[in-house]
Amino acid sequence: MSHSVQVLCRPEVAAGFALAGLRPLEAFDSAVGIARLRELLRDPSAGVVLVEESFYDALPDDVRLELSRRPLPMVVPFPGPQWGGRREAETYIIELLRQVIGYRVRLK
């Protein structure tokens, strides 16, 4: 049996995984994220589950214990973006564009 890679993240992060060819499962907050992770744990085809770190950190002890006792799926937390606000995000995008095209641009 082949196993799949699943992704559980916030909608803001999901677009990046979709561009990489994965079909992310979205959750807006930790409560929904934990419920969706429980669903993924029941999926026999799930081999690796990438979980946004904020959801992983909110896991109750019983779920963590269950994860430590199971070989599959392997749950791997990944850090989400840490932008402080729109201004910081725009600065980041402008710097990326400067590096790629070689000169500074202005966003409107």
GROMACS elastic network, one bead per residue, 0.5 to 0.9 nm:
[ bonds ]
;  ai    aj funct       b0    kb
    1    45     6  0.78120   500
    2    45     6  0.69567   500
    2    46     6  0.88590   500
    2    47     6  0.81709   500
    3    44     6  0.80306   500
    3    46     6  0.53866   500
    3    48     6  0.77270   500
    3    73     6  0.87348   500
    4    45     6  0.59618   500
    4    46     6  0.50106   500
    4    47     6  0.52638   500
    4    48     6  0.65964   500
    4    49     6  0.84646   500
    5    22     6  0.78243   500
    5    45     6  0.88423   500
    5    46     6  0.62793   500
    5    47     6  0.59873   500
    5    49     6  0.58381   500
    5    50     6  0.74513   500
    6    22     6  0.74766   500
    6    23     6  0.73129   500
    6    24     6  0.66200   500
    6    25     6  0.76295   500
    6    40     6  0.80125   500
    6    46     6  0.65627   500
    6    47     6  0.78343   500
    6    48     6  0.61918   500
    6    50     6  0.61340   500
    6    51     6  0.85182   500
    7    14     6  0.82923   500
    7    17     6  0.78003   500
    7    22     6  0.74567   500
    7    23     6  0.70992   500
    7    25     6  0.59163   500
    7    26     6  0.82806   500
    7    48     6  0.84345   500
    7    49     6  0.56428   500
    7    51     6  0.60504   500
    7    52     6  0.81784   500
    8    14     6  0.81728   500
    8    24     6  0.57873   500
    8    26     6  0.58715   500
    8    27     6  0.71667   500
    8    33     6  0.71515   500
    8    36     6  0.77074   500
    8    37     6  0.73153   500
    8    49     6  0.72533   500
    8    50     6  0.61279   500
    8    52     6  0.63324   500
    8    55     6  0.85004   500
    9    12     6  0.81328   500
    9    13     6  0.62746   500
    9    14     6  0.61472   500
    9    24     6  0.69037   500
    9    25     6  0.64936   500
    9    26     6  0.52215   500
    9    27     6  0.60048   500
    9    28     6  0.81626   500
    9    33     6  0.75232   500
    9    50     6  0.82121   500
    9    51     6  0.61816   500
    9    52     6  0.51110   500
    9    53     6  0.86977   500
    9    54     6  0.89172   500
    9    55     6  0.78717   500
    9    80     6  0.83225   500
   10    13     6  0.55218   500
   10    14     6  0.62275   500
   10    25     6  0.83443   500
   10    26     6  0.53301   500
   10    27     6  0.51740   500
   10    28     6  0.55643   500
   10    29     6  0.75192   500
   10    33     6  0.84545   500
   10    52     6  0.75606   500
   10    80     6  0.85719   500
   11    15     6  0.70760   500
   11    24     6  0.87856   500
   11    25     6  0.86468   500
   11    26     6  0.55622   500
   11    27     6  0.68474   500
   11    28     6  0.69071   500
   12    15     6  0.66515   500
   12    16     6  0.83642   500
   12    81     6  0.88771   500
   13    16     6  0.58327   500
   13    17     6  0.71143   500
   13    24     6  0.89957   500
   13    26     6  0.88014   500
   13    52     6  0.88074   500
   13    80     6  0.72545   500
   13    81     6  0.77917   500
   14    17     6  0.52972   500
   14    18     6  0.61627   500
   14    19     6  0.86917   500
   14    23     6  0.81337   500
   14    24     6  0.57438   500
   14    25     6  0.77089   500
   14    26     6  0.67743   500
   15    19     6  0.61910   500
   15    20     6  0.86921   500
   15    24     6  0.82909   500
   16    19     6  0.51438   500
   16    20     6  0.64532   500
   16    21     6  0.89890   500
   16    22     6  0.89607   500
   17    21     6  0.65411   500
   17    22     6  0.54616   500
   17    23     6  0.70227   500
   17    24     6  0.65070   500
   18    21     6  0.51373   500
   18    23     6  0.55822   500
   18    24     6  0.66263   500
   19    22     6  0.73324   500
   20    23     6  0.89249   500
   25    33     6  0.89408   500
   25    36     6  0.77627   500
   26    32     6  0.87907   500
   26    33     6  0.76983   500
   26    36     6  0.84741   500
   27    30     6  0.74394   500
   27    31     6  0.84230   500
   27    32     6  0.55298   500
   27    33     6  0.50755   500
   27    34     6  0.88005   500
   27    36     6  0.76020   500
   27    55     6  0.89826   500
   28    31     6  0.84978   500
   28    32     6  0.66934   500
   28    33     6  0.73076   500
   29    32     6  0.56084   500
   29    33     6  0.60955   500
   29    34     6  0.87659   500
   29    54     6  0.88361   500
   29    55     6  0.76770   500
   30    34     6  0.60157   500
   30    35     6  0.85390   500
   30    54     6  0.71333   500
   30    55     6  0.50704   500
   30    56     6  0.84151   500
   30    57     6  0.88979   500
   30    58     6  0.63646   500
   30    59     6  0.82670   500
   31    34     6  0.53099   500
   31    35     6  0.63850   500
   31    36     6  0.87443   500
   31    55     6  0.81456   500
   31    58     6  0.82411   500
   31    59     6  0.89877   500
   32    35     6  0.50858   500
   32    36     6  0.61473   500
   32    37     6  0.85467   500
   32    55     6  0.89064   500
   33    36     6  0.51567   500
   33    37     6  0.60980   500
   33    38     6  0.86700   500
   33    51     6  0.86969   500
   33    52     6  0.89180   500
   33    55     6  0.57935   500
   33    56     6  0.85121   500
   33    58     6  0.89662   500
   34    37     6  0.50053   500
   34    38     6  0.62600   500
   34    39     6  0.87527   500
   34    55     6  0.66117   500
   34    56     6  0.79534   500
   34    58     6  0.77271   500
   34    59     6  0.64660   500
   34    60     6  0.85862   500
   34    63     6  0.88084   500
   35    38     6  0.51838   500
   35    39     6  0.65318   500
   35    40     6  0.89154   500
   36    40     6  0.63345   500
   36    41     6  0.87305   500
   37    41     6  0.62285   500
   37    42     6  0.88604   500
   37    49     6  0.84720   500
   37    51     6  0.81760   500
   37    55     6  0.89081   500
   38    41     6  0.51000   500
   38    42     6  0.67240   500
   38    63     6  0.80500   500
   39    42     6  0.53628   500
   39    43     6  0.67487   500
   40    43     6  0.50845   500
   40    44     6  0.84217   500
   40    46     6  0.68732   500
   40    49     6  0.77824   500
   40    73     6  0.83196   500
   41    44     6  0.77296   500
   41    46     6  0.74940   500
   41    49     6  0.87594   500
   41    67     6  0.86362   500
   41    72     6  0.82377   500
   41    73     6  0.66686   500
   42    45     6  0.89622   500
   42    46     6  0.84581   500
   43    46     6  0.56526   500
   43    73     6  0.86076   500
   44    47     6  0.80181   500
   44    72     6  0.85116   500
   44    73     6  0.82525   500
   45    73     6  0.84650   500
   46    49     6  0.68915   500
   46    72     6  0.73434   500
   46    73     6  0.55577   500
   46    74     6  0.84326   500
   47    72     6  0.56567   500
   47    74     6  0.61614   500
   47    75     6  0.86150   500
   48    72     6  0.72890   500
   48    73     6  0.51423   500
   48    75     6  0.59214   500
   48    76     6  0.72588   500
   49    73     6  0.63971   500
   49    74     6  0.60936   500
   49    76     6  0.61056   500
   49    77     6  0.83173   500
   50    74     6  0.84497   500
   50    75     6  0.60208   500
   50    77     6  0.57544   500
   50    78     6  0.67445   500
   51    54     6  0.83255   500
   51    55     6  0.67387   500
   51    56     6  0.63110   500
   51    75     6  0.68525   500
   51    76     6  0.59845   500
   51    78     6  0.61331   500
   51    79     6  0.87011   500
   52    55     6  0.56432   500
   52    56     6  0.64481   500
   52    57     6  0.88710   500
   52    76     6  0.84654   500
   52    77     6  0.54962   500
   52    78     6  0.50890   500
   52    79     6  0.59597   500
   52    80     6  0.59963   500
   53    57     6  0.59793   500
   53    58     6  0.85876   500
   53    76     6  0.86878   500
   53    78     6  0.51844   500
   53    79     6  0.50778   500
   53    80     6  0.65284   500
   54    57     6  0.52592   500
   54    58     6  0.64880   500
   54    77     6  0.85389   500
   54    78     6  0.87626   500
   54    79     6  0.76439   500
   54    80     6  0.74790   500
   55    58     6  0.52360   500
   55    59     6  0.66626   500
   55    77     6  0.84208   500
   56    59     6  0.54195   500
   56    64     6  0.89255   500
   56    75     6  0.89184   500
   56    76     6  0.86514   500
   56    77     6  0.62412   500
   56    78     6  0.88054   500
   57    60     6  0.85949   500
   57    77     6  0.87282   500
   59    62     6  0.81938   500
   59    63     6  0.63222   500
   59    64     6  0.65700   500
   60    63     6  0.56122   500
   60    64     6  0.65333   500
   60    65     6  0.88478   500
   61    64     6  0.50653   500
   61    65     6  0.60896   500
   61    66     6  0.85897   500
   62    65     6  0.50900   500
   62    66     6  0.62211   500
   62    67     6  0.86952   500
   63    67     6  0.61843   500
   63    68     6  0.86889   500
   64    67     6  0.50442   500
   64    68     6  0.62770   500
   64    69     6  0.88453   500
   65    68     6  0.51725   500
   65    69     6  0.65058   500
   66    69     6  0.53085   500
   66    70     6  0.65295   500
   67    70     6  0.54639   500
   67    71     6  0.80370   500
   67    72     6  0.83812   500
   67    73     6  0.81985   500
   67    74     6  0.78426   500
   67    75     6  0.74377   500
   68    71     6  0.79218   500
   70    73     6  0.72110   500
   70    74     6  0.79397   500
   71    74     6  0.65040   500
   72    75     6  0.80946   500
   79    82     6  0.84572   500
   82    85     6  0.89352   500
   83    86     6  0.77477   500
   83    87     6  0.88555   500
   83    88     6  0.61221   500
   83    89     6  0.59561   500
   83    92     6  0.89594   500
   84    87     6  0.78888   500
   84    88     6  0.60209   500
   84    89     6  0.75783   500
   85    88     6  0.55107   500
   85    89     6  0.63386   500
   85    90     6  0.87654   500
   86    89     6  0.50846   500
   86    90     6  0.61135   500
   86    91     6  0.86095   500
   87    90     6  0.51710   500
   87    91     6  0.62311   500
   87    92     6  0.86830   500
   88    91     6  0.50912   500
   88    92     6  0.62620   500
   88    93     6  0.87585   500
   89    92     6  0.50871   500
   89    93     6  0.62745   500
   89    94     6  0.86422   500
   90    93     6  0.50880   500
   90    94     6  0.60542   500
   90    95     6  0.85435   500
   90   107     6  0.76990   500
   91    94     6  0.51452   500
   91    95     6  0.61913   500
   91    96     6  0.86801   500
   92    95     6  0.52215   500
   92    96     6  0.63092   500
   92    97     6  0.87575   500
   93    96     6  0.50710   500
   93    97     6  0.62092   500
   93    98     6  0.85867   500
   94    97     6  0.51063   500
   94    98     6  0.61269   500
   94    99     6  0.86956   500
   94   104     6  0.70196   500
   94   105     6  0.64907   500
   94   106     6  0.73386   500
   94   107     6  0.75948   500
   95    99     6  0.62728   500
   95   100     6  0.86886   500
   95   104     6  0.75715   500
   95   105     6  0.88031   500
   96    99     6  0.52046   500
   96   100     6  0.62542   500
   96   101     6  0.86929   500
   97   100     6  0.50758   500
   97   101     6  0.59207   500
   97   102     6  0.76166   500
   97   103     6  0.77170   500
   97   104     6  0.72524   500
   97   105     6  0.73061   500
   98   101     6  0.55496   500
   98   102     6  0.50826   500
   98   105     6  0.69116   500
   99   102     6  0.54243   500
   99   103     6  0.73267   500
   99   104     6  0.85036   500
  100   103     6  0.82868   500
  101   104     6  0.82814   500
